[in-house]
């Protein structure tokens, strides 16, 4: 994960706000997610995905590991997790509210 410098409703886990697909070139999804205090994702081990993930931490904090490196981030931080990078995160004592953009580039046909 790369930290980028950048000066819900209760029970809502994930809400997709925008979903754009141009099957020949790319897929873009924008959404929000709420981590409850102490919630870990995935529950065990690490996860990865085919998309680059750009996340803005609205409030709260997360700690975890991405690409084999430990991290700790909080409100106002912007991060980039490249496609395929193994990672996991756990919310701090106040949970975490996140706005994310998932971008999957597809080879031209």
TORPA-4810 file (N, C-alpha, C, O; in nm, 3 decimals):
<nodes>
NODE_1_0.084_-0.116_0.000_0.000_0.000_0.000_0.089_0.123_0.000_0.193_0.126_0.067_X
NODE_2_0.049_0.222_-0.075_0.121_0.348_-0.078_0.033_0.454_-0.012_-0.081_0.473_-0.053_X
NODE_3_0.086_0.521_0.089_0.015_0.629_0.155_0.036_0.756_0.074_0.150_0.794_0.047_X
NODE_4_-0.072_0.820_0.035_-0.065_0.941_-0.046_-0.099_1.060_0.042_-0.204_1.060_0.106_X
NODE_5_-0.012_1.162_0.047_-0.038_1.281_0.126_-0.154_1.357_0.065_-0.162_1.371_-0.057_X
NODE_6_-0.242_1.406_0.148_-0.363_1.474_0.102_-0.415_1.555_0.217_-0.480_1.511_0.312_X
NODE_7_-0.367_1.713_0.190_-0.416_1.802_0.295_-0.572_1.801_0.271_-0.646_1.868_0.343_X
NODE_8_-2.218_0.642_0.759_-2.319_0.556_0.705_-2.430_0.518_0.805_-2.450_0.514_0.927_X
NODE_9_-2.460_0.505_0.746_-2.567_0.464_0.838_-2.519_0.350_0.928_-2.436_0.270_0.884_X
NODE_10_-2.571_0.340_1.058_-2.531_0.227_1.143_-2.566_0.094_1.077_-2.676_0.076_1.025_X
NODE_11_-2.471_0.002_1.078_-2.492_-0.129_1.021_-2.464_-0.137_0.871_-2.463_-0.246_0.814_X
NODE_12_-2.442_-0.022_0.806_-2.412_-0.022_0.663_-2.267_-0.064_0.645_-2.178_0.000_0.700_X
NODE_13_-2.242_-0.168_0.572_-2.108_-0.219_0.554_-2.044_-0.165_0.427_-1.930_-0.120_0.431_X
NODE_14_-2.115_-0.170_0.316_-2.055_-0.130_0.189_-2.164_-0.078_0.097_-2.266_-0.143_0.078_X
NODE_15_-2.143_0.038_0.040_-2.241_0.097_-0.051_-2.169_0.140_-0.178_-2.081_0.225_-0.173_X
NODE_16_-2.204_0.082_-0.292_-2.146_0.123_-0.420_-2.218_0.249_-0.466_-2.340_0.249_-0.482_X
NODE_17_-2.141_0.356_-0.487_-2.196_0.484_-0.527_-2.194_0.503_-0.678_-2.276_0.578_-0.731_X
NODE_18_-2.102_0.438_-0.747_-2.085_0.455_-0.890_-2.023_0.329_-0.945_-1.930_0.274_-0.885_X
NODE_19_-2.071_0.282_-1.057_-2.018_0.161_-1.119_-2.016_0.183_-1.269_-2.121_0.188_-1.333_X
NODE_20_-1.896_0.196_-1.327_-1.880_0.220_-1.470_-1.804_0.104_-1.532_-1.697_0.067_-1.485_X
NODE_21_-1.859_0.048_-1.635_-1.791_-0.060_-1.705_-1.788_-0.031_-1.854_-1.893_-0.014_-1.917_X
NODE_22_-1.669_-0.026_-1.909_-1.648_-0.027_-2.053_-1.573_-0.157_-2.075_-1.451_-0.162_-2.063_X
NODE_23_-1.646_-0.261_-2.108_-1.592_-0.397_-2.109_-1.458_-0.407_-2.180_-1.376_-0.491_-2.144_X
NODE_24_-1.436_-0.324_-2.280_-1.312_-0.336_-2.357_-1.192_-0.269_-2.290_-1.079_-0.305_-2.321_X
NODE_25_-1.214_-0.174_-2.198_-1.098_-0.102_-2.145_-1.086_-0.098_-1.993_-0.977_-0.120_-1.941_X
NODE_26_-1.195_-0.072_-1.921_-1.179_-0.059_-1.776_-1.313_-0.072_-1.703_-1.421_-0.061_-1.762_X
NODE_27_-1.301_-0.097_-1.573_-1.414_-0.100_-1.482_-1.379_-0.010_-1.365_-1.270_-0.022_-1.309_X
NODE_28_-1.468_0.080_-1.329_-1.446_0.171_-1.217_-1.564_0.161_-1.122_-1.679_0.170_-1.164_X
NODE_29_-1.536_0.142_-0.993_-1.640_0.140_-0.890_-1.600_0.238_-0.781_-1.484_0.242_-0.740_X
NODE_30_-1.696_0.315_-0.734_-1.675_0.408_-0.623_-1.776_0.370_-0.515_-1.893_0.350_-0.544_X
NODE_31_-1.730_0.361_-0.392_-1.820_0.324_-0.284_-1.770_0.371_-0.149_-1.666_0.436_-0.138_X
NODE_32_-1.846_0.337_-0.047_-1.805_0.368_0.090_-1.817_0.241_0.173_-1.898_0.153_0.144_X
NODE_33_-1.737_0.235_0.276_-1.741_0.119_0.365_-1.720_0.168_0.508_-1.644_0.261_0.533_X
NODE_34_-1.788_0.104_0.601_-1.774_0.132_0.744_-1.716_0.010_0.811_-1.773_-0.099_0.803_X
NODE_35_-1.601_0.027_0.878_-1.543_-0.078_0.962_-1.586_-0.048_1.105_-1.563_0.063_1.154_X
NODE_36_-1.646_-0.144_1.172_-1.680_-0.127_1.313_-1.553_-0.140_1.397_-1.456_-0.200_1.350_X
NODE_37_-1.550_-0.086_1.519_-1.430_-0.097_1.603_-1.382_-0.241_1.614_-1.459_-0.331_1.647_X
NODE_38_-1.253_-0.261_1.585_-1.193_-0.394_1.596_-1.222_-0.487_1.479_-1.169_-0.598_1.476_X
NODE_39_-1.306_-0.446_1.384_-1.337_-0.533_1.270_-1.214_-0.553_1.184_-1.142_-0.457_1.154_X
NODE_40_-1.189_-0.677_1.143_-1.073_-0.712_1.059_-1.123_-0.764_0.926_-1.220_-0.839_0.920_X
NODE_41_-1.057_-0.724_0.820_-1.092_-0.770_0.687_-0.966_-0.807_0.611_-0.878_-0.722_0.599_X
NODE_42_-0.953_-0.929_0.558_-1.043_-1.041_0.585_-1.030_-1.086_0.731_-0.937_-1.047_0.801_X
NODE_43_-1.124_-1.168_0.774_-1.125_-1.214_0.913_-0.995_-1.284_0.950_-0.946_-1.268_1.061_X
NODE_44_-0.939_-1.361_0.857_-0.810_-1.429_0.877_-0.727_-1.416_0.751_-0.781_-1.404_0.641_X
NODE_45_-0.596_-1.418_0.767_-0.507_-1.416_0.652_-0.506_-1.283_0.579_-0.528_-1.178_0.639_X
NODE_46_-0.479_-1.290_0.448_-0.473_-1.170_0.366_-0.567_-1.186_0.247_-0.613_-1.296_0.217_X
NODE_47_-0.594_-1.076_0.180_-0.675_-1.079_0.060_-0.611_-0.993_-0.047_-0.519_-0.916_-0.019_X
NODE_48_-0.658_-1.006_-0.169_-0.613_-0.922_-0.280_-0.726_-0.913_-0.380_-0.825_-0.986_-0.369_X
NODE_49_-0.712_-0.825_-0.478_-0.815_-0.810_-0.580_-0.751_-0.765_-0.711_-0.637_-0.718_-0.712_X
NODE_50_-0.825_-0.780_-0.820_-0.774_-0.750_-0.954_-0.766_-0.600_-0.982_-0.705_-0.559_-1.081_X
NODE_51_-0.828_-0.518_-0.898_-0.833_-0.374_-0.920_-0.730_-0.299_-0.835_-0.692_-0.346_-0.727_X
NODE_52_-0.685_-0.183_-0.885_-0.613_-0.088_-0.800_-0.718_-0.028_-0.706_-0.830_0.000_-0.748_X
NODE_53_-0.681_-0.009_-0.579_-0.775_0.047_-0.481_-0.720_0.177_-0.426_-0.614_0.180_-0.364_X
NODE_54_-0.793_0.284_-0.449_-0.761_0.416_-0.395_-0.862_0.442_-0.285_-0.983_0.441_-0.311_X
NODE_55_-0.815_0.466_-0.161_-0.907_0.484_-0.048_-0.876_0.612_0.028_-0.760_0.643_0.056_X
NODE_56_-0.982_0.686_0.060_-0.971_0.806_0.143_-1.032_0.774_0.278_-1.149_0.736_0.285_X
NODE_57_-0.954_0.788_0.385_-1.003_0.760_0.519_-1.077_0.884_0.569_-1.014_0.986_0.599_X
NODE_58_-1.208_0.876_0.577_-1.289_0.989_0.619_-1.271_1.015_0.768_-1.248_1.129_0.810_X
NODE_59_-1.282_0.909_0.848_-1.265_0.922_0.993_-1.224_0.788_1.051_-1.236_0.684_0.985_X
NODE_60_-1.176_0.790_1.174_-1.132_0.668_1.240_-0.991_0.631_1.202_-0.914_0.715_1.155_X
NODE_61_-0.957_0.504_1.221_-0.821_0.458_1.191_-0.821_0.310_1.155_-0.912_0.235_1.189_X
NODE_62_-0.715_0.273_1.084_-0.692_0.134_1.045_-0.545_0.102_1.066_-0.459_0.189_1.050_X
NODE_63_-0.516_-0.020_1.102_-0.379_-0.069_1.102_-0.383_-0.205_1.035_-0.488_-0.269_1.028_X
NODE_64_-0.269_-0.249_0.987_-0.264_-0.379_0.921_-0.135_-0.398_0.846_-0.031_-0.347_0.886_X
NODE_65_-0.144_-0.471_0.736_-0.026_-0.501_0.655_-0.067_-0.501_0.508_-0.172_-0.552_0.472_X
NODE_66_0.018_-0.443_0.425_-0.006_-0.442_0.281_0.128_-0.456_0.210_0.222_-0.382_0.239_X
NODE_67_0.135_-0.551_0.118_0.260_-0.574_0.047_0.374_-0.613_0.140_0.490_-0.584_0.111_X
NODE_68_0.342_-0.679_0.252_0.443_-0.724_0.347_0.491_-0.617_0.443_0.583_-0.642_0.521_X
NODE_69_0.431_-0.496_0.439_0.473_-0.386_0.528_0.358_-0.344_0.617_0.244_-0.330_0.572_X
NODE_70_0.388_-0.325_0.745_0.288_-0.280_0.841_0.250_-0.134_0.813_0.333_-0.056_0.766_X
NODE_71_0.125_-0.099_0.843_0.081_0.040_0.828_-0.015_0.078_0.939_-0.077_-0.008_1.002_X
NODE_72_-0.027_0.207_0.961_-0.124_0.266_1.051_-0.169_0.397_0.987_-0.087_0.485_0.963_X
NODE_73_-0.299_0.409_0.960_-0.351_0.527_0.890_-0.475_0.579_0.962_-0.538_0.508_1.040_X
NODE_74_-0.509_0.704_0.934_-0.625_0.763_1.000_-0.694_0.866_0.912_-0.658_0.886_0.796_X
NODE_75_-0.794_0.931_0.972_-0.874_1.030_0.902_-0.789_1.130_0.824_-0.694_1.187_0.877_X
NODE_76_-0.825_1.152_0.696_-0.753_1.244_0.610_-0.646_1.179_0.526_-0.593_1.242_0.435_X
NODE_77_-0.613_1.053_0.552_-0.512_0.982_0.472_-0.575_0.928_0.344_-0.691_0.888_0.342_X
NODE_78_-0.495_0.927_0.238_-0.533_0.871_0.110_-0.432_0.762_0.077_-0.312_0.785_0.085_X
NODE_79_-0.480_0.642_0.040_-0.390_0.529_0.015_-0.415_0.468_-0.123_-0.522_0.483_-0.181_X
NODE_80_-0.313_0.401_-0.173_-0.325_0.325_-0.296_-0.273_0.184_-0.271_-0.159_0.166_-0.228_X
NODE_81_-0.357_0.085_-0.298_-0.317_-0.055_-0.292_-0.320_-0.106_-0.436_-0.427_-0.115_-0.496_X
NODE_82_-0.204_-0.139_-0.493_-0.200_-0.186_-0.632_-0.272_-0.320_-0.649_-0.279_-0.400_-0.556_X
NODE_83_-0.325_-0.342_-0.767_-0.390_-0.469_-0.800_-0.297_-0.585_-0.765_-0.177_-0.581_-0.795_X
NODE_84_-0.352_-0.688_-0.703_-0.277_-0.809_-0.671_-0.199_-0.804_-0.541_-0.146_-0.907_-0.498_X
NODE_85_-0.189_-0.687_-0.476_-0.110_-0.678_-0.353_-0.187_-0.740_-0.236_-0.301_-0.702_-0.210_X
NODE_86_-0.125_-0.833_-0.167_-0.184_-0.899_-0.050_-0.193_-0.797_0.064_-0.098_-0.724_0.089_X
NODE_87_-0.309_-0.794_0.133_-0.326_-0.698_0.242_-0.436_-0.743_0.338_-0.519_-0.828_0.306_X
NODE_88_-0.434_-0.682_0.457_-0.541_-0.698_0.556_-0.543_-0.570_0.639_-0.444_-0.497_0.645_X
NODE_89_-0.657_-0.543_0.704_-0.669_-0.423_0.787_-0.762_-0.451_0.905_-0.852_-0.535_0.897_X
NODE_90_-0.737_-0.378_1.015_-0.822_-0.385_1.133_-0.852_-0.244_1.181_-0.762_-0.161_1.192_X
NODE_91_-0.979_-0.218_1.208_-1.021_-0.085_1.252_-0.979_-0.058_1.396_-0.973_-0.150_1.478_X
NODE_92_-0.949_0.067_1.424_-0.913_0.111_1.558_-1.036_0.122_1.648_-1.144_0.077_1.611_X
NODE_93_-1.020_0.183_1.767_-1.127_0.187_1.867_-1.250_0.267_1.825_-1.358_0.248_1.881_X
NODE_94_-1.237_0.356_1.726_-1.352_0.433_1.678_-1.404_0.382_1.545_-1.488_0.447_1.483_X
NODE_95_-1.356_0.267_1.500_-1.394_0.216_1.369_-1.328_0.298_1.259_-1.230_0.368_1.285_X
NODE_96_-1.380_0.290_1.138_-1.325_0.367_1.026_-1.432_0.381_0.918_-1.501_0.285_0.885_X
NODE_97_-1.444_0.502_0.864_-1.531_0.529_0.749_-1.441_0.561_0.631_-1.353_0.646_0.640_X
NODE_98_-1.464_0.491_0.520_-1.374_0.499_0.405_-1.454_0.522_0.277_-1.561_0.464_0.257_X
NODE_99_-1.401_0.607_0.191_-1.451_0.625_0.055_-1.347_0.561_-0.036_-1.228_0.592_-0.024_X
NODE_100_-1.388_0.472_-0.126_-1.291_0.401_-0.209_-1.325_0.411_-0.358_-1.440_0.432_-0.396_X
NODE_101_-1.221_0.395_-0.440_-1.235_0.385_-0.585_-1.157_0.261_-0.627_-1.039_0.248_-0.597_X
NODE_102_-1.225_0.169_-0.697_-1.162_0.048_-0.748_-1.151_0.064_-0.899_-1.251_0.089_-0.966_X
NODE_103_-1.029_0.049_-0.954_-1.008_0.067_-1.097_-0.941_-0.058_-1.153_-0.830_-0.093_-1.114_X
NODE_104_-1.011_-0.125_-1.244_-0.956_-0.243_-1.309_-0.930_-0.210_-1.455_-1.024_-0.184_-1.531_X
NODE_105_-0.804_-0.211_-1.493_-0.769_-0.189_-1.634_-0.779_-0.321_-1.707_-0.737_-0.425_-1.655_X
NODE_106_-0.833_-0.318_-1.827_-0.844_-0.439_-1.906_-0.763_-0.422_-2.033_-0.761_-0.315_-2.092_X
NODE_107_-0.697_-0.528_-2.074_-0.619_-0.518_-2.199_-0.712_-0.488_-2.316_-0.824_-0.537_-2.322_X
NODE_108_-0.662_-0.406_-2.407_-0.741_-0.375_-2.526_-0.756_-0.501_-2.610_-0.664_-0.583_-2.619_X
NODE_109_-0.871_-0.515_-2.672_-0.898_-0.634_-2.754_-0.863_-0.607_-2.897_-0.878_-0.695_-2.982_X
</nodes>
